[in-house]
Amino acid sequence: MSESLDTDRLEREVKSMYQDVAESADAEFHFETGRELAERLGYDPDTLTYVPDEAIDSFAGVGYYFEMAELEPREDVLDLGSGSGMDAFYAAMAVTETGSVTGMDMTPEQVEKANDLAAANGFHNVSFRQGYIEDLPFEDDSFDAVISNGVINLSAEKDRVFEEAHRVLRPGGRLALSDIISEQQLPESIKADADLWAACIGGAEQVDSYTSLIEAAGFDLTAVRENTEYEFISDQAANACQKYGVKSISVSAQKND
């Protein structure tokens, strides 16, 4: 990561932006939120009827990866950067009450909102914890699947995120995620812009480098797919996308050891 990026300021910017997402879903961001976005990306409308509306309203994902995740009943799932919980609740419909879903997020307002929604809507097998995806508070071999949506690009230590995901997965476990990458190396002016980083632009890794980080953590890549239905909506973000090939992909990988 660029030495000119103030990581403390980055954390403040990201927390502030996603506090706003949690508390005011109809505010204006660089990116879309809500049900219309989710359905366009590929989420099943019938399954979404069981997901709390407030979680859907705050959804800020960048793709759909659940067909890659192949979640089954009785499985334990970890959602990295779980936000207000939409993907966690959606995953819970696949693992059923015989499985479990745990969400991790560094934004207190998101964690509080998601836990309140779980309790109010009878999701007894879904829980959320505040913490950092670079330093997971879980034992080795704790989960069958790790999922994430539009979050890992926000991390200044992506290698640590993938290493931690690998560590907490059981042998044969799957990683399935959607995220923002770039086709070209981003200039320092963008990489050092905390606002663009928080908007999922500045932290976008070149796609080859991104997949190499996953493999370096010990995973075998199984699929990489572009999410053509996703686009940024602010002029600033859209211009960066057009100039540097910033776009959304979905990736799946497996832990085989």
Buried (B, 14 or more C-beta within 10 A) or exposed (E): BBEEBEEEEBBEBBBBBBBBBBEEBEEEBBBBBBBEBBBEBBBEEEEBEEBBBBBBBBBBBBBBBBEBBEBEEEBBBBBBBBBBBBBBBBBBBBBEEEBBBBBBBBBEBBBBBBBBBBEEBEBEBBBBBBBBBBEBEBEEEBBBBBBBBBBBBBBBBBBBBBBBBBBBBBEEBBBBBBBBBBEEEBEEEBBBBBBBBBBBBBBBBBBEEBBBBBEEBBBEBEEBBEBEBBBBEBEBBBEBBEEBBBBBBBBBBBBEE
